[in-house]
Amino acid sequence: MTLDSEELAEIGLRFEVDGEIATITLDRPDKRNAQTSATWSALAQIGRTLPEQVRVVVVRGEGPSFSAGIDRRMFTPEGVPGQGSFASAAALDGGTLEERIAEFQQGFLWLRRPDIVSIAAVQGHAIGAGFQLALACDLRILADDAKFCMKEPALGLVPDLTGTKPLVDLIGLARAVEICLTARVVEAEEALRLGLAEQVVPGEELSAATRRLAAALLTTDRDAAAATKRLLQSAGGRTLEEQSAAERAEQAVRIRALFGGRPAGSE
């Protein structure tokens, strides 16, 4: 079931499709785009119902911040109306609680699918869940006022929205430990140096820079792009020999798809 614009607005999201580019906007600027469990469930539903023609997904935040992380009402006994709180979650049995977290994680995992490229356009604060949402994307463009922080350990929690693996993959174990366990702020220029961002631009240029990158990504063949992303995603867990074999298999598929129906000697 696709969520309509009114349902998304109640949750604090916008979803727009323009040809092959989809844009997800966190739209609670008065709350610095704080996220709730409904945010994560809606993101998962968007992923499940993403139109087939979409090749690039842009994730952005309305207002001065990308996302300030978890809605602090989750820490109160009352919680978020209709969504509960951490206290109510603690009353669930272990299996049920982990299943619920697994559903929330789906809102982040689909952004890594090989058939799309996801871009986080980050301005201002990207804290906790906001940092993890940016890490869920393939690419990150930062405004020069962007600030990353993995706040969860300082709150007695762990980052559980799929952010720990990409963080370690991008900057290494030691630096990831230091950033998470101090819960310190990583500003835009440091993020660029560490490899947490591909570009840093002045805030007023963030939208234009994101559009340029999205357009550039659409210049490659769709199936070749998906196959290449699969190869790149799997490279870290394979030996050179295994990766070479994977390259051969993917290339054989591409060659047959492009030239299999043509007579020998034809251009």
C-alpha positions as CSV (number, residue, x, y, z in Angstrom):
1,M,0.0,0.0,0.0
2,T,1.4,3.4,-1.0
3,L,1.1,6.2,1.5
4,D,-0.6,9.3,0.2
5,S,0.7,12.8,0.6
6,E,-1.7,13.6,3.5
7,E,-0.6,10.5,5.4
8,L,3.1,11.3,4.8
9,A,2.5,14.9,5.9
10,E,1.0,13.7,9.2
11,I,4.2,11.7,9.8
12,G,6.4,14.6,8.7
13,L,7.6,13.4,5.3
14,R,7.2,14.5,1.7
15,F,7.8,12.2,-1.3
16,E,8.0,13.4,-4.8
17,V,9.0,11.8,-8.1
18,D,10.3,13.7,-11.1
19,G,11.1,11.2,-13.9
20,E,13.9,9.0,-12.7
21,I,14.6,11.0,-9.6
22,A,12.7,10.6,-6.3
23,T,13.1,13.0,-3.4
24,I,12.3,12.2,0.2
25,T,12.0,15.3,2.4
26,L,12.0,15.1,6.2
27,D,9.4,17.9,6.8
28,R,9.2,18.7,10.5
29,P,11.4,21.9,10.5
30,D,9.9,23.2,13.7
31,K,11.2,20.0,15.4
32,R,14.5,20.1,13.4
33,N,13.1,17.0,11.5
34,A,13.2,14.8,14.6
35,Q,12.3,11.2,13.7
36,T,9.8,8.8,15.2
37,S,8.9,5.2,14.7
38,A,6.3,6.3,12.2
39,T,9.1,8.0,10.2
40,W,11.0,4.8,9.9
41,S,7.9,2.7,9.0
42,A,7.0,5.2,6.3
43,L,10.5,5.2,4.9
44,A,10.3,1.4,4.7
45,Q,6.9,1.6,2.9
46,I,8.3,4.2,0.4
47,G,11.1,1.7,-0.3
48,R,8.7,-1.1,-0.9
49,T,6.5,0.9,-3.3
50,L,9.2,2.9,-5.0
51,P,8.2,3.5,-8.7
52,E,10.1,1.2,-11.0
53,Q,11.5,4.1,-13.2
54,V,13.3,5.7,-10.2
55,R,17.1,5.5,-10.4
56,V,18.2,8.2,-8.0
57,V,16.8,8.9,-4.6
58,V,17.6,12.1,-2.8
59,V,17.0,12.4,1.0
60,R,16.9,15.9,2.4
61,G,15.6,17.9,5.3
62,E,13.3,20.9,5.3
63,G,14.6,24.0,7.2
64,P,18.0,24.6,8.8
65,S,18.6,21.0,10.0
66,F,18.7,17.6,8.2
67,S,17.5,15.8,11.2
68,A,18.2,16.2,14.9
69,G,17.7,12.5,15.6
70,I,15.1,10.7,17.7
71,D,12.1,12.7,18.8
72,R,12.8,13.3,22.5
73,R,9.2,12.4,23.4
74,M,10.3,8.8,22.9
75,F,12.2,9.1,26.2
76,T,9.2,10.2,28.2
77,P,6.6,7.9,29.8
78,E,3.9,9.3,27.6
79,G,5.9,8.9,24.4
80,V,4.7,9.9,20.9
81,P,0.9,9.8,20.6
82,G,-0.1,6.6,18.9
83,Q,3.5,5.3,18.7
84,G,4.5,4.6,22.3
85,S,7.8,5.2,23.9
86,F,11.0,3.4,24.8
87,A,9.3,2.5,28.1
88,S,6.4,0.8,26.3
89,A,9.0,-0.9,24.0
90,A,10.8,-2.2,27.0
91,A,7.7,-4.1,28.1
92,L,7.7,-6.2,24.9
93,D,9.2,-9.6,24.9
94,G,12.7,-9.9,23.3
95,G,11.6,-11.4,20.0
96,T,8.8,-8.9,19.4
97,L,11.1,-6.0,20.3
98,E,13.8,-7.1,17.9
99,E,11.2,-7.7,15.1
100,R,10.0,-4.1,15.6
101,I,13.5,-2.8,15.3
102,A,14.1,-4.9,12.2
103,E,11.0,-3.3,10.6
104,F,12.4,0.2,11.4
105,Q,15.8,-0.8,9.9
106,Q,14.0,-1.6,6.6
107,G,13.4,2.1,6.3
108,F,17.2,2.6,6.0
109,L,18.4,-0.7,4.3
110,W,16.5,-0.2,1.0
111,L,18.5,3.0,0.2
112,R,21.5,0.7,-0.5
113,R,19.7,-1.3,-3.2
114,P,21.8,-1.9,-6.3
115,D,19.1,-0.6,-8.7
116,I,19.2,2.9,-7.3
117,V,21.8,5.4,-6.1
118,S,20.8,7.4,-3.0
119,I,22.1,10.8,-2.1
120,A,21.9,12.5,1.3
121,A,21.8,16.3,1.0
122,V,22.7,17.4,4.5
123,Q,22.6,20.8,6.1
124,G,22.8,21.7,9.8
125,H,22.4,19.0,12.3
126,A,22.5,15.3,11.4
127,I,22.4,13.7,14.9
128,G,21.9,10.1,15.8
129,A,19.1,8.7,13.6
130,G,19.8,11.7,11.3
131,F,23.5,10.7,11.0
132,Q,22.5,7.1,10.4
133,L,20.0,8.1,7.7
134,A,22.8,10.0,5.9
135,L,25.1,6.9,6.3
136,A,22.4,4.7,4.8
137,C,22.7,6.7,1.5
138,D,25.4,5.8,-1.1
139,L,26.6,9.4,-1.3
140,R,26.6,12.5,0.9
141,I,26.7,16.1,-0.1
142,L,27.1,18.5,2.9
143,A,26.4,22.1,3.3
144,D,29.3,23.9,5.1
145,D,27.3,24.1,8.3
146,A,26.6,20.4,8.5
147,K,27.3,18.6,11.8
148,F,27.3,14.9,12.3
149,C,27.1,13.3,15.8
150,M,26.4,9.7,16.8
151,K,24.5,10.6,20.0
152,E,23.0,7.2,21.0
153,P,25.8,6.0,23.3
154,A,25.5,9.2,25.3
155,L,21.8,8.5,25.8
156,G,22.4,4.9,26.9
157,L,21.5,3.4,23.5
158,V,23.4,2.0,20.6
159,P,23.1,3.1,16.9
160,D,20.6,0.5,15.6
161,L,19.4,2.0,12.4
162,T,22.0,0.3,10.3
163,G,24.6,3.0,10.7
164,T,27.5,1.1,12.4
165,K,28.7,-0.9,9.3
166,P,28.9,2.0,6.8
167,L,30.6,4.2,9.4
168,V,33.3,1.6,10.0
169,D,33.6,0.9,6.2
170,L,34.0,4.6,5.5
171,I,36.5,5.7,8.3
172,G,37.8,2.5,9.9
173,L,37.2,0.9,13.3
174,A,39.4,3.1,15.5
175,R,38.0,6.4,14.3
176,A,34.4,5.0,14.4
177,V,34.9,4.0,18.0
178,E,36.3,7.4,18.9
179,I,33.4,9.3,17.2
180,C,30.6,7.1,18.7
181,L,31.9,6.7,22.2
182,T,32.7,10.4,22.7
183,A,29.5,11.4,20.9
184,R,31.4,14.4,19.6
185,V,30.4,16.6,16.7
186,V,32.0,16.1,13.3
187,E,31.7,19.2,11.3
188,A,31.6,19.4,7.5
189,E,35.2,19.9,6.6
190,E,36.4,17.1,8.9
191,A,33.6,14.8,7.5
192,L,35.1,15.5,4.0
193,R,38.6,14.7,5.2
194,L,37.5,11.5,6.9
195,G,35.5,10.2,3.8
196,L,32.1,10.8,5.3
197,A,31.1,13.1,2.5
198,E,31.9,13.4,-1.2
199,Q,31.3,17.2,-1.4
200,V,31.0,20.2,0.9
201,V,29.4,23.3,-0.6
202,P,28.1,26.6,0.7
203,G,24.6,26.1,2.1
204,E,22.9,28.1,-0.7
205,E,24.4,25.8,-3.3
206,L,23.4,22.5,-1.7
207,S,20.2,22.0,-3.8
208,A,22.0,22.8,-7.0
209,A,25.0,20.6,-6.2
210,T,22.6,17.7,-5.5
211,R,20.7,18.2,-8.7
212,R,24.0,18.2,-10.7
213,L,25.1,15.0,-9.1
214,A,21.8,13.3,-9.6
215,A,21.9,14.3,-13.3
216,A,25.4,13.0,-13.7
217,L,24.4,9.6,-12.2
218,L,21.6,9.3,-14.8
219,T,24.1,9.5,-17.7
220,T,25.2,5.8,-17.3
221,D,23.4,2.8,-18.5
222,R,20.8,1.7,-15.9
223,D,21.6,-2.0,-15.9
224,A,25.4,-1.5,-16.1
225,A,25.1,0.9,-13.1
226,A,23.2,-1.6,-11.0
227,A,25.7,-4.4,-11.9
228,T,28.7,-2.1,-11.1
229,K,27.1,-1.1,-7.7
230,R,26.6,-4.8,-6.9
231,L,30.3,-5.4,-7.6
232,L,31.5,-2.5,-5.5
233,Q,29.2,-3.4,-2.6
234,S,30.6,-6.9,-2.4
235,A,34.2,-6.2,-3.0
236,G,35.2,-5.6,0.6
237,G,34.0,-9.1,1.6
238,R,35.7,-11.0,-1.2
239,T,39.2,-12.0,-2.1
240,L,40.7,-10.7,-5.3
241,E,40.0,-14.0,-7.0
242,E,36.4,-14.1,-5.8
243,Q,35.9,-10.5,-7.0
244,S,37.5,-11.2,-10.3
245,A,35.1,-14.1,-10.8
246,A,32.1,-11.9,-9.9
247,E,33.3,-9.3,-12.5
248,R,33.5,-12.0,-15.1
249,A,30.0,-13.2,-14.4
250,E,28.5,-9.6,-14.4
251,Q,30.3,-8.7,-17.6
252,A,29.2,-11.9,-19.4
253,V,25.6,-10.9,-18.6
254,R,26.2,-7.3,-19.9
255,I,27.9,-8.5,-23.1
256,R,25.1,-11.0,-23.9
257,A,22.5,-8.3,-23.2
258,L,24.1,-5.7,-25.4
259,F,25.4,-7.9,-28.2
260,G,23.8,-11.3,-28.0
261,G,21.1,-10.6,-30.6
262,R,23.5,-9.1,-33.2
263,P,25.1,-11.0,-36.0
264,A,28.8,-11.6,-35.9
265,G,30.9,-8.7,-37.3
266,S,28.2,-6.1,-36.9
267,E,28.9,-2.8,-35.1
